[in-house]
Amino acid sequence: MESFLTDTQIKILKLRKKGLTQEEIAKIMNTSRANISMIEKRARENVEKARNTLRIYNDIMAPVKLVVKEGIDVFDIPKMVFKISDENDIHVKYSSLEILDLIHKNVRNNIDKRIVKKPFVINILENGELSFY
């Protein structure tokens, strides 16, 4: 499968996930810790670019965009998602609790004590997936 990551970057990320330090990986790969650090940093940058690319793609392709404005109670957002999805004949793949969890994972910095402090967009894709922009 094609990837934005090199084989070396993948190997290093797998070893880091297993709990190895950069120093330990450097010994295994017969290189310096600084080199491992640089490769790992570039791998993480590539992953972030790939995520951003998917966000942009989803924003372009999403048939439904729900703008969540400042002042909205987070607990009202799932109802809003279901309402606009139903109006557009899209079956959302998530329950209310799962939507709240996705909000927490993706835009928690936009929320303070259940209230939206900074607006954000929820893209509702044709397959019922949600993405946040």
N, CA, C and O atoms as CSV, one atom per row, in Angstrom:
chain,resi,resn,atom,element,x,y,z
A,1,MET,N,N,0.845,-1.172,0.000
A,1,MET,CA,C,0.000,0.000,0.000
A,1,MET,C,C,0.893,1.238,0.000
A,1,MET,O,O,1.887,1.304,0.724
A,2,GLU,N,N,0.521,2.216,-0.824
A,2,GLU,CA,C,1.288,3.456,-0.859
A,2,GLU,C,C,1.035,4.263,0.401
A,2,GLU,O,O,-0.045,4.211,0.988
A,3,SER,N,N,2.055,5.011,0.803
A,3,SER,CA,C,1.959,5.775,2.032
A,3,SER,C,C,2.821,7.027,1.930
A,3,SER,O,O,3.742,7.111,1.117
A,4,PHE,N,N,2.498,7.985,2.771
A,4,PHE,CA,C,3.335,9.172,2.892
A,4,PHE,C,C,4.546,8.892,3.773
A,4,PHE,O,O,5.422,9.745,3.915
A,5,LEU,N,N,4.599,7.704,4.364
A,5,LEU,CA,C,5.703,7.328,5.246
A,5,LEU,C,C,6.659,6.386,4.532
A,5,LEU,O,O,6.244,5.528,3.753
A,6,THR,N,N,7.945,6.562,4.812
A,6,THR,CA,C,8.943,5.628,4.282
A,6,THR,C,C,8.934,4.359,5.131
A,6,THR,O,O,8.382,4.344,6.231
A,7,ASP,N,N,9.543,3.308,4.618
A,7,ASP,CA,C,9.650,2.065,5.383
A,7,ASP,C,C,10.380,2.299,6.705
A,7,ASP,O,O,10.000,1.742,7.735
A,8,THR,N,N,11.424,3.119,6.673
A,8,THR,CA,C,12.187,3.417,7.893
A,8,THR,C,C,11.324,4.163,8.900
A,8,THR,O,O,11.360,3.857,10.092
A,9,GLN,N,N,10.549,5.138,8.436
A,9,GLN,CA,C,9.665,5.872,9.335
A,9,GLN,C,C,8.643,4.937,9.981
A,9,GLN,O,O,8.361,5.045,11.175
A,10,ILE,N,N,8.097,4.030,9.193
A,10,ILE,CA,C,7.120,3.069,9.709
A,10,ILE,C,C,7.765,2.184,10.770
A,10,ILE,O,O,7.183,1.944,11.828
A,11,LYS,N,N,8.951,1.710,10.483
A,11,LYS,CA,C,9.660,0.837,11.431
A,11,LYS,C,C,9.898,1.567,12.756
A,11,LYS,O,O,9.679,1.007,13.830
A,12,ILE,N,N,10.345,2.813,12.669
A,12,ILE,CA,C,10.632,3.594,13.878
A,12,ILE,C,C,9.353,3.850,14.662
A,12,ILE,O,O,9.348,3.718,15.886
A,13,LEU,N,N,8.274,4.211,13.988
A,13,LEU,CA,C,7.007,4.453,14.686
A,13,LEU,C,C,6.505,3.186,15.374
A,13,LEU,O,O,5.979,3.247,16.485
A,14,LYS,N,N,6.668,2.034,14.713
A,14,LYS,CA,C,6.250,0.763,15.331
A,14,LYS,C,C,7.080,0.466,16.577
A,14,LYS,O,O,6.541,0.036,17.596
A,15,LEU,N,N,8.388,0.694,16.498
A,15,LEU,CA,C,9.252,0.446,17.649
A,15,LEU,C,C,8.947,1.416,18.791
A,15,LEU,O,O,8.979,1.031,19.960
A,16,ARG,N,N,8.655,2.653,18.458
A,16,ARG,CA,C,8.296,3.631,19.493
A,16,ARG,C,C,6.980,3.228,20.159
A,16,ARG,O,O,6.825,3.368,21.372
A,17,LYS,N,N,6.031,2.725,19.358
A,17,LYS,CA,C,4.749,2.275,19.912
A,17,LYS,C,C,4.961,1.115,20.881
A,17,LYS,O,O,4.215,0.968,21.849
A,18,LYS,N,N,5.966,0.301,20.624
A,18,LYS,CA,C,6.284,-0.819,21.517
A,18,LYS,C,C,6.974,-0.344,22.794
A,18,LYS,O,O,7.200,-1.131,23.712
A,19,GLY,N,N,7.309,0.952,22.849
A,19,GLY,CA,C,7.891,1.503,24.061
A,19,GLY,C,C,9.392,1.699,24.030
A,19,GLY,O,O,9.980,2.091,25.039
A,20,LEU,N,N,10.028,1.438,22.898
A,20,LEU,CA,C,11.469,1.623,22.816
A,20,LEU,C,C,11.819,3.113,22.771
A,20,LEU,O,O,11.069,3.919,22.221
A,21,THR,N,N,12.950,3.461,23.349
A,21,THR,CA,C,13.433,4.839,23.302
A,21,THR,C,C,14.134,5.079,21.972
A,21,THR,O,O,14.472,4.139,21.254
A,22,GLN,N,N,14.343,6.339,21.660
A,22,GLN,CA,C,15.090,6.666,20.450
A,22,GLN,C,C,16.505,6.095,20.520
A,22,GLN,O,O,17.045,5.638,19.512
A,23,GLU,N,N,17.090,6.122,21.688
A,23,GLU,CA,C,18.437,5.578,21.878
A,23,GLU,C,C,18.470,4.076,21.573
A,23,GLU,O,O,19.377,3.594,20.894
A,24,GLU,N,N,17.470,3.341,22.083
A,24,GLU,CA,C,17.404,1.897,21.840
A,24,GLU,C,C,17.206,1.592,20.358
A,24,GLU,O,O,17.805,0.662,19.817
A,25,ILE,N,N,16.363,2.382,19.714
A,25,ILE,CA,C,16.130,2.189,18.280
A,25,ILE,C,C,17.398,2.494,17.494
A,25,ILE,O,O,17.718,1.793,16.535
A,26,ALA,N,N,18.118,3.534,17.893
A,26,ALA,CA,C,19.369,3.896,17.217
A,26,ALA,C,C,20.365,2.746,17.269
A,26,ALA,O,O,21.050,2.474,16.283
A,27,LYS,N,N,20.449,2.073,18.407
A,27,LYS,CA,C,21.360,0.925,18.525
A,27,LYS,C,C,20.931,-0.207,17.602
A,27,LYS,O,O,21.762,-0.812,16.924
A,28,ILE,N,N,19.626,-0.492,17.576
A,28,ILE,CA,C,19.108,-1.552,16.705
A,28,ILE,C,C,19.396,-1.247,15.239
A,28,ILE,O,O,19.751,-2.139,14.468
A,29,MET,N,N,19.240,0.019,14.861
A,29,MET,CA,C,19.372,0.411,13.454
A,29,MET,C,C,20.774,0.910,13.107
A,29,MET,O,O,21.036,1.363,11.993
A,30,ASN,N,N,21.657,0.816,14.083
A,30,ASN,CA,C,23.065,1.189,13.870
A,30,ASN,C,C,23.203,2.620,13.335
A,30,ASN,O,O,23.841,2.867,12.311
A,31,THR,N,N,22.582,3.548,14.063
A,31,THR,CA,C,22.658,4.959,13.696
A,31,THR,C,C,22.615,5.789,14.982
A,31,THR,O,O,22.648,5.238,16.082
A,32,SER,N,N,22.544,7.091,14.840
A,32,SER,CA,C,22.541,7.959,16.017
A,32,SER,C,C,21.120,8.231,16.511
A,32,SER,O,O,20.149,8.116,15.763
A,33,ARG,N,N,21.027,8.593,17.787
A,33,ARG,CA,C,19.736,8.967,18.347
A,33,ARG,C,C,19.199,10.201,17.635
A,33,ARG,O,O,17.996,10.306,17.400
A,34,ALA,N,N,20.082,11.136,17.290
A,34,ALA,CA,C,19.667,12.353,16.587
A,34,ALA,C,C,19.031,12.021,15.230
A,34,ALA,O,O,18.060,12.659,14.823
A,35,ASN,N,N,19.576,11.037,14.547
A,35,ASN,CA,C,19.022,10.617,13.259
A,35,ASN,C,C,17.630,10.009,13.451
A,35,ASN,O,O,16.706,10.300,12.692
A,36,ILE,N,N,17.494,9.168,14.468
A,36,ILE,CA,C,16.184,8.567,14.768
A,36,ILE,C,C,15.186,9.662,15.109
A,36,ILE,O,O,14.039,9.621,14.665
A,37,SER,N,N,15.616,10.637,15.894
A,37,SER,CA,C,14.754,11.753,16.274
A,37,SER,C,C,14.264,12.510,15.043
A,37,SER,O,O,13.084,12.845,14.942
A,38,MET,N,N,15.175,12.778,14.108
A,38,MET,CA,C,14.827,13.510,12.891
A,38,MET,C,C,13.845,12.686,12.031
A,38,MET,O,O,12.874,13.231,11.507
A,39,ILE,N,N,14.095,11.404,11.894
A,39,ILE,CA,C,13.212,10.545,11.086
A,39,ILE,C,C,11.827,10.468,11.724
A,39,ILE,O,O,10.815,10.548,11.028
A,40,GLU,N,N,11.785,10.313,13.045
A,40,GLU,CA,C,10.504,10.238,13.741
A,40,GLU,C,C,9.744,11.559,13.604
A,40,GLU,O,O,8.534,11.556,13.377
A,41,LYS,N,N,10.439,12.674,13.737
A,41,LYS,CA,C,9.799,13.986,13.606
A,41,LYS,C,C,9.196,14.152,12.213
A,41,LYS,O,O,8.070,14.630,12.076
A,42,ARG,N,N,9.937,13.760,11.188
A,42,ARG,CA,C,9.426,13.875,9.816
A,42,ARG,C,C,8.229,12.946,9.598
A,42,ARG,O,O,7.288,13.296,8.887
A,43,ALA,N,N,8.270,11.767,10.211
A,43,ALA,CA,C,7.150,10.828,10.096
A,43,ALA,C,C,5.891,11.455,10.702
A,43,ALA,O,O,4.815,11.409,10.106
A,44,ARG,N,N,6.036,12.032,11.878
A,44,ARG,CA,C,4.880,12.656,12.532
A,44,ARG,C,C,4.360,13.853,11.728
A,44,ARG,O,O,3.152,14.083,11.662
A,45,GLU,N,N,5.268,14.605,11.121
A,45,GLU,CA,C,4.857,15.716,10.258
A,45,GLU,C,C,4.081,15.189,9.049
A,45,GLU,O,O,3.074,15.775,8.652
A,46,ASN,N,N,4.555,14.075,8.462
A,46,ASN,CA,C,3.864,13.477,7.316
A,46,ASN,C,C,2.469,12.992,7.705
A,46,ASN,O,O,1.519,13.144,6.937
A,47,VAL,N,N,2.346,12.414,8.886
A,47,VAL,CA,C,1.051,11.947,9.367
A,47,VAL,C,C,0.110,13.140,9.537
A,47,VAL,O,O,-1.056,13.068,9.149
A,48,GLU,N,N,0.601,14.219,10.106
A,48,GLU,CA,C,-0.232,15.409,10.301
A,48,GLU,C,C,-0.655,16.007,8.958
A,48,GLU,O,O,-1.794,16.452,8.816
A,49,LYS,N,N,0.243,16.022,7.974
A,49,LYS,CA,C,-0.111,16.514,6.633
A,49,LYS,C,C,-1.192,15.633,6.015
A,49,LYS,O,O,-2.119,16.136,5.380
A,50,ALA,N,N,-1.072,14.314,6.202
A,50,ALA,CA,C,-2.078,13.398,5.667
A,50,ALA,C,C,-3.434,13.652,6.330
A,50,ALA,O,O,-4.465,13.667,5.657
A,51,ARG,N,N,-3.427,13.851,7.640
A,51,ARG,CA,C,-4.683,14.160,8.355
A,51,ARG,C,C,-5.298,15.454,7.827
A,51,ARG,O,O,-6.504,15.525,7.589
A,52,ASN,N,N,-4.462,16.475,7.648
A,52,ASN,CA,C,-4.960,17.754,7.137
A,52,ASN,C,C,-5.519,17.600,5.728
A,52,ASN,O,O,-6.536,18.206,5.387
A,53,THR,N,N,-4.857,16.792,4.915
A,53,THR,CA,C,-5.330,16.536,3.555
A,53,THR,C,C,-6.711,15.892,3.593
A,53,THR,O,O,-7.596,16.280,2.831
A,54,LEU,N,N,-6.902,14.912,4.475
A,54,LEU,CA,C,-8.210,14.267,4.608
A,54,LEU,C,C,-9.270,15.241,5.104
A,54,LEU,O,O,-10.412,15.195,4.646
A,55,ARG,N,N,-8.911,16.118,6.031
A,55,ARG,CA,C,-9.863,17.121,6.513
A,55,ARG,C,C,-10.317,18.026,5.363
A,55,ARG,O,O,-11.505,18.312,5.213
A,56,ILE,N,N,-9.357,18.464,4.564
A,56,ILE,CA,C,-9.680,19.336,3.433
A,56,ILE,C,C,-10.554,18.588,2.428
A,56,ILE,O,O,-11.544,19.133,1.941
A,57,TYR,N,N,-10.194,17.347,2.118
A,57,TYR,CA,C,-10.975,16.533,1.184
A,57,TYR,C,C,-12.403,16.347,1.703
A,57,TYR,O,O,-13.366,16.530,0.959
A,58,ASN,N,N,-12.534,15.984,2.980
A,58,ASN,CA,C,-13.860,15.787,3.561
A,58,ASN,C,C,-14.661,17.076,3.551
A,58,ASN,O,O,-15.875,17.051,3.350
A,59,ASP,N,N,-13.998,18.195,3.764
A,59,ASP,CA,C,-14.689,19.481,3.739
A,59,ASP,C,C,-15.221,19.768,2.338
A,59,ASP,O,O,-16.317,20.307,2.186
A,60,ILE,N,N,-14.454,19.411,1.325
A,60,ILE,CA,C,-14.883,19.629,-0.061
A,60,ILE,C,C,-16.028,18.685,-0.439
A,60,ILE,O,O,-16.993,19.096,-1.082
A,61,MET,N,N,-15.909,17.419,-0.032
A,61,MET,CA,C,-16.840,16.385,-0.485
A,61,MET,C,C,-18.108,16.255,0.356
A,61,MET,O,O,-19.095,15.687,-0.111
A,62,ALA,N,N,-18.100,16.764,1.569
A,62,ALA,CA,C,-19.249,16.577,2.464
A,62,ALA,C,C,-20.493,17.253,1.889
A,62,ALA,O,O,-20.472,18.444,1.577
A,63,PRO,N,N,-21.582,16.479,1.749
A,63,PRO,CA,C,-22.811,17.089,1.237
A,63,PRO,C,C,-23.503,17.982,2.277
A,63,PRO,O,O,-24.310,18.845,1.933
A,64,VAL,N,N,-23.170,17.756,3.557
A,64,VAL,CA,C,-23.821,18.528,4.618
A,64,VAL,C,C,-22.752,19.084,5.553
A,64,VAL,O,O,-21.857,18.371,6.005
A,65,LYS,N,N,-22.874,20.361,5.823
A,65,LYS,CA,C,-21.967,21.030,6.750
A,65,LYS,C,C,-22.803,21.685,7.838
A,65,LYS,O,O,-23.671,22.515,7.567
A,66,LEU,N,N,-22.523,21.296,9.060
A,66,LEU,CA,C,-23.232,21.879,10.199
A,66,LEU,C,C,-22.286,22.853,10.890
A,66,LEU,O,O,-21.267,22.447,11.450
A,67,VAL,N,N,-22.624,24.132,10.849
A,67,VAL,CA,C,-21.818,25.141,11.530
A,67,VAL,C,C,-22.314,25.219,12.966
A,67,VAL,O,O,-23.473,25.549,13.217
A,68,VAL,N,N,-21.433,24.916,13.899
A,68,VAL,CA,C,-21.769,24.966,15.319
A,68,VAL,C,C,-21.268,26.308,15.834
A,68,VAL,O,O,-20.065,26.560,15.899
A,69,LYS,N,N,-22.219,27.160,16.198
A,69,LYS,CA,C,-21.891,28.533,16.563
A,69,LYS,C,C,-21.551,28.677,18.042
A,69,LYS,O,O,-21.875,27.823,18.868
A,70,GLU,N,N,-20.902,29.764,18.337
A,70,GLU,CA,C,-20.561,30.121,19.713
A,70,GLU,C,C,-21.829,30.198,20.556
A,70,GLU,O,O,-22.859,30.696,20.103
A,71,GLY,N,N,-21.741,29.696,21.792
A,71,GLY,CA,C,-22.859,29.770,22.720
A,71,GLY,C,C,-23.725,28.517,22.771
A,71,GLY,O,O,-24.580,28.395,23.648
A,72,ILE,N,N,-23.516,27.583,21.841
A,72,ILE,CA,C,-24.307,26.343,21.805
A,72,ILE,C,C,-23.863,25.424,22.941
A,72,ILE,O,O,-22.669,25.307,23.219
A,73,ASP,N,N,-24.814,24.781,23.589
A,73,ASP,CA,C,-24.524,23.757,24.590
A,73,ASP,C,C,-24.105,22.490,23.852
A,73,ASP,O,O,-24.806,22.033,22.950
A,74,VAL,N,N,-22.970,21.929,24.233
A,74,VAL,CA,C,-22.433,20.745,23.554
A,74,VAL,C,C,-23.452,19.610,23.526
A,74,VAL,O,O,-23.508,18.854,22.557
A,75,PHE,N,N,-24.253,19.485,24.573
A,75,PHE,CA,C,-25.227,18.393,24.636
A,75,PHE,C,C,-26.346,18.547,23.600
A,75,PHE,O,O,-27.082,17.593,23.347
A,76,ASP,N,N,-26.483,19.730,23.001
A,76,ASP,CA,C,-27.482,19.943,21.955
A,76,ASP,C,C,-26.956,19.552,20.568
A,76,ASP,O,O,-27.739,19.393,19.631
A,77,ILE,N,N,-25.650,19.400,20.436
A,77,ILE,CA,C,-25.062,19.158,19.118
A,77,ILE,C,C,-25.504,17.832,18.495
A,77,ILE,O,O,-25.836,17.823,17.310
A,78,PRO,N,N,-25.528,16.711,19.228
A,78,PRO,CA,C,-25.992,15.474,18.577
A,78,PRO,C,C,-27.383,15.607,17.967
A,78,PRO,O,O,-27.616,15.104,16.868
A,79,LYS,N,N,-28.325,16.279,18.662
A,79,LYS,CA,C,-29.669,16.485,18.116
A,79,LYS,C,C,-29.604,17.276,16.814
A,79,LYS,O,O,-30.330,16.987,15.862
A,80,MET,N,N,-28.720,18.283,16.784
A,80,MET,CA,C,-28.550,19.085,15.579
A,80,MET,C,C,-28.020,18.227,14.427
A,80,MET,O,O,-28.476,18.345,13.290
A,81,VAL,N,N,-27.050,17.365,14.739
A,81,VAL,CA,C,-26.466,16.477,13.723
A,81,VAL,C,C,-27.543,15.554,13.165
A,81,VAL,O,O,-27.663,15.409,11.948
A,82,PHE,N,N,-28.330,14.926,14.045
A,82,PHE,CA,C,-29.362,13.994,13.594
A,82,PHE,C,C,-30.438,14.698,12.767
A,82,PHE,O,O,-30.916,14.157,11.770
A,83,LYS,N,N,-30.814,15.903,13.186
A,83,LYS,CA,C,-31.861,16.644,12.475
A,83,LYS,C,C,-31.436,16.970,11.048
A,83,LYS,O,O,-32.169,16.694,10.098
A,84,ILE,N,N,-30.251,17.558,10.898
A,84,ILE,CA,C,-29.803,17.954,9.554
A,84,ILE,C,C,-29.480,16.722,8.703
A,84,ILE,O,O,-29.645,16.758,7.483
A,85,SER,N,N,-29.029,15.650,9.323
A,85,SER,CA,C,-28.759,14.413,8.581
A,85,SER,C,C,-30.056,13.806,8.066
A,85,SER,O,O,-30.136,13.386,6.912
A,86,ASP,N,N,-31.075,13.760,8.925
A,86,ASP,CA,C,-32.381,13.235,8.508
A,86,ASP,C,C,-32.961,14.051,7.354
A,86,ASP,O,O,-33.535,13.497,6.417
A,87,GLU,N,N,-32.806,15.364,7.432
A,87,GLU,CA,C,-33.315,16.243,6.374
A,87,GLU,C,C,-32.632,15.969,5.034
A,87,GLU,O,O,-33.187,16.250,3.972
A,88,ASN,N,N,-31.415,15.414,5.101
A,88,ASN,CA,C,-30.639,15.139,3.894
A,88,ASN,C,C,-30.531,13.643,3.586
A,88,ASN,O,O,-29.700,13.227,2.778
A,89,ASP,N,N,-31.376,12.842,4.236
A,89,ASP,CA,C,-31.414,11.387,4.018
A,89,ASP,C,C,-30.052,10.717,4.199
A,89,ASP,O,O,-29.654,9.860,3.410
A,90,ILE,N,N,-29.354,11.122,5.246
A,90,ILE,CA,C,-28.070,10.507,5.592
A,90,ILE,C,C,-28.217,9.854,6.956
A,90,ILE,O,O,-28.695,10.468,7.910
A,91,HIS,N,N,-27.799,8.605,7.029
A,91,HIS,CA,C,-27.840,7.885,8.305
A,91,HIS,C,C,-26.483,8.030,8.993
A,91,HIS,O,O,-25.485,7.482,8.524
A,92,VAL,N,N,-26.448,8.761,10.096
A,92,VAL,CA,C,-25.216,8.970,10.854
A,92,VAL,C,C,-24.853,7.673,11.578
A,92,VAL,O,O,-25.717,7.012,12.153
A,93,LYS,N,N,-23.581,7.320,11.543
A,93,LYS,CA,C,-23.102,6.049,12.096
A,93,LYS,C,C,-22.922,6.056,13.608
A,93,LYS,O,O,-22.523,5.046,14.186
A,94,TYR,N,N,-23.206,7.158,14.242
A,94,TYR,CA,C,-22.855,7.311,15.649
A,94,TYR,C,C,-24.078,7.570,16.524
A,94,TYR,O,O,-25.086,8.113,16.072
A,95,SER,N,N,-23.963,7.170,17.782
A,95,SER,CA,C,-24.970,7.510,18.786
A,95,SER,C,C,-24.653,8.904,19.328
A,95,SER,O,O,-23.611,9.481,19.017
A,96,SER,N,N,-25.550,9.425,20.130
A,96,SER,CA,C,-25.313,10.740,20.743
A,96,SER,C,C,-24.034,10.745,21.566
A,96,SER,O,O,-23.246,11.687,21.485
A,97,LEU,N,N,-23.820,9.698,22.358
A,97,LEU,CA,C,-22.605,9.632,23.184
A,97,LEU,C,C,-21.347,9.559,22.337
A,97,LEU,O,O,-20.325,10.161,22.668
A,98,GLU,N,N,-21.430,8.814,21.239
A,98,GLU,CA,C,-20.257,8.723,20.353
A,98,GLU,C,C,-19.972,10.061,19.693
A,98,GLU,O,O,-18.810,10.416,19.500
A,99,ILE,N,N,-21.009,10.807,19.346
A,99,ILE,CA,C,-20.815,12.142,18.770
A,99,ILE,C,C,-20.162,13.068,19.797
A,99,ILE,O,O,-19.251,13.826,19.463
A,100,LEU,N,N,-20.625,13.005,21.027
A,100,LEU,CA,C,-20.005,13.824,22.083
A,100,LEU,C,C,-18.541,13.457,22.270
A,100,LEU,O,O,-17.700,14.329,22.488
A,101,ASP,N,N,-18.234,12.164,22.183
A,101,ASP,CA,C,-16.845,11.718,22.297
A,101,ASP,C,C,-16.007,12.238,21.129
A,101,ASP,O,O,-14.871,12.670,21.329
A,102,LEU,N,N,-16.554,12.200,19.914
A,102,LEU,CA,C,-15.847,12.735,18.747
A,102,LEU,C,C,-15.602,14.235,18.886
A,102,LEU,O,O,-14.536,14.736,18.527
A,103,ILE,N,N,-16.585,14.934,19.403
A,103,ILE,CA,C,-16.425,16.374,19.630
A,103,ILE,C,C,-15.286,16.609,20.610
A,103,ILE,O,O,-14.435,17.471,20.388
A,104,HIS,N,N,-15.271,15.845,21.685
A,104,HIS,CA,C,-14.214,15.986,22.685
A,104,HIS,C,C,-12.839,15.704,22.069
A,104,HIS,O,O,-11.878,16.421,22.350
A,105,LYS,N,N,-12.741,14.688,21.249
A,105,LYS,CA,C,-11.458,14.316,20.645
A,105,LYS,C,C,-10.987,15.322,19.594
A,105,LYS,O,O,-9.785,15.534,19.429
A,106,ASN,N,N,-11.929,15.936,18.888
A,106,ASN,CA,C,-11.555,16.753,17.732
A,106,ASN,C,C,-11.568,18.263,17.954
A,106,ASN,O,O,-10.766,18.982,17.358
A,107,VAL,N,N,-12.462,18.745,18.797
A,107,VAL,CA,C,-12.584,20.210,18.945
A,107,VAL,C,C,-12.723,20.645,20.396
A,107,VAL,O,O,-13.353,21.665,20.680
A,108,ARG,N,N,-12.150,19.892,21.305
A,108,ARG,CA,C,-12.302,20.231,22.730
A,108,ARG,C,C,-11.763,21.617,23.063
A,108,ARG,O,O,-12.223,22.238,24.021
A,109,ASN,N,N,-10.800,22.113,22.294
A,109,ASN,CA,C,-10.257,23.447,22.558
A,109,ASN,C,C,-11.247,24.555,22.205
A,109,ASN,O,O,-11.051,25.713,22.576
A,110,ASN,N,N,-12.314,24.194,21.483
A,110,ASN,CA,C,-13.336,25.172,21.114
A,110,ASN,C,C,-14.450,25.256,22.156
A,110,ASN,O,O,-15.384,26.044,22.008
A,111,ILE,N,N,-14.353,24.453,23.198
A,111,ILE,CA,C,-15.434,24.317,24.169
A,111,ILE,C,C,-14.930,24.603,25.575
A,111,ILE,O,O,-13.814,24.232,25.940
A,112,ASP,N,N,-15.770,25.266,26.356
A,112,ASP,CA,C,-15.458,25.520,27.755
A,112,ASP,C,C,-16.706,25.240,28.585
A,112,ASP,O,O,-17.729,25.908,28.434
A,113,LYS,N,N,-16.609,24.250,29.460
A,113,LYS,CA,C,-17.729,23.900,30.347
A,113,LYS,C,C,-19.034,23.702,29.579
A,113,LYS,O,O,-20.037,24.350,29.875
A,114,ARG,N,N,-19.019,22.823,28.611
A,114,ARG,CA,C,-20.192,22.453,27.815
A,114,ARG,C,C,-20.623,23.500,26.800
A,114,ARG,O,O,-21.513,23.223,25.997
A,115,ILE,N,N,-20.040,24.676,26.800
A,115,ILE,CA,C,-20.481,25.743,25.898
A,115,ILE,C,C,-19.430,25.972,24.811
A,115,ILE,O,O,-18.235,26.064,25.094
A,116,VAL,N,N,-19.900,26.062,23.556
A,116,VAL,CA,C,-19.005,26.335,22.437
A,116,VAL,C,C,-18.509,27.777,22.548
A,116,VAL,O,O,-19.298,28.722,22.548
A,117,LYS,N,N,-17.200,27.922,22.640
A,117,LYS,CA,C,-16.587,29.251,22.746
A,117,LYS,C,C,-16.001,29.708,21.416
A,117,LYS,O,O,-15.820,30.905,21.190
A,118,LYS,N,N,-15.704,28.745,20.532
A,118,LYS,CA,C,-15.153,29.066,19.219
A,118,LYS,C,C,-15.889,28.192,18.199
A,118,LYS,O,O,-15.873,26.967,18.311
A,119,PRO,N,N,-16.529,28.807,17.215
A,119,PRO,CA,C,-17.317,28.042,16.235
A,119,PRO,C,C,-16.466,26.995,15.503
A,119,PRO,O,O,-15.254,27.152,15.352
A,120,PHE,N,N,-17.125,25.935,15.059
A,120,PHE,CA,C,-16.472,24.900,14.253
A,120,PHE,C,C,-17.506,24.293,13.320
A,120,PHE,O,O,-18.705,24.532,13.464
A,121,VAL,N,N,-17.031,23.507,12.361
A,121,VAL,CA,C,-17.905,22.888,11.368
A,121,VAL,C,C,-17.833,21.374,11.526
A,121,VAL,O,O,-16.754,20.802,11.681
A,122,ILE,N,N,-18.999,20.738,11.485
A,122,ILE,CA,C,-19.060,19.278,11.425
A,122,ILE,C,C,-19.491,18.925,10.006
A,122,ILE,O,O,-20.589,19.274,9.573
A,123,ASN,N,N,-18.616,18.230,9.292
A,123,ASN,CA,C,-18.948,17.741,7.961
A,123,ASN,C,C,-19.628,16.388,8.120
A,123,ASN,O,O,-19.113,15.506,8.808
A,124,ILE,N,N,-20.767,16.227,7.493
A,124,ILE,CA,C,-21.495,14.965,7.531
A,124,ILE,C,C,-21.375,14.349,6.141
A,124,ILE,O,O,-21.932,14.853,5.166
A,125,LEU,N,N,-20.640,13.258,6.079
A,125,LEU,CA,C,-20.356,12.623,4.798
A,125,LEU,C,C,-21.507,11.711,4.378
A,125,LEU,O,O,-22.334,11.319,5.201
A,126,GLU,N,N,-21.548,11.382,3.099
A,126,GLU,CA,C,-22.618,10.541,2.558
A,126,GLU,C,C,-22.704,9.183,3.256
A,126,GLU,O,O,-23.790,8.615,3.374
A,127,ASN,N,N,-21.556,8.657,3.720
A,127,ASN,CA,C,-21.543,7.341,4.360
A,127,ASN,C,C,-21.874,7.416,5.849
A,127,ASN,O,O,-21.803,6.403,6.545
A,128,GLY,N,N,-22.232,8.593,6.346
A,128,GLY,CA,C,-22.612,8.748,7.741
A,128,GLY,C,C,-21.460,9.064,8.679
A,128,GLY,O,O,-21.662,9.220,9.883
A,129,GLU,N,N,-20.256,9.160,8.135
A,129,GLU,CA,C,-19.098,9.550,8.947
A,129,GLU,C,C,-19.157,11.042,9.230
A,129,GLU,O,O,-19.787,11.800,8.493
A,130,LEU,N,N,-18.500,11.454,10.297
A,130,LEU,CA,C,-18.394,12.862,10.653
A,130,LEU,C,C,-16.934,13.267,10.631
A,130,LEU,O,O,-16.059,12.505,11.041
A,131,SER,N,N,-16.681,14.467,10.151
A,131,SER,CA,C,-15.342,15.039,10.279
A,131,SER,C,C,-15.497,16.468,10.762
A,131,SER,O,O,-16.529,17.106,10.552
A,132,PHE,N,N,-14.470,16.949,11.401
A,132,PHE,CA,C,-14.535,18.266,12.044
A,132,PHE,C,C,-13.534,19.198,11.396
A,132,PHE,O,O,-12.412,18.801,11.081
A,133,TYR,N,N,-13.951,20.453,11.197
A,133,TYR,CA,C,-13.087,21.409,10.515
A,133,TYR,C,C,-13.165,22.726,11.240
A,133,TYR,O,O,-12.513,23.691,10.840
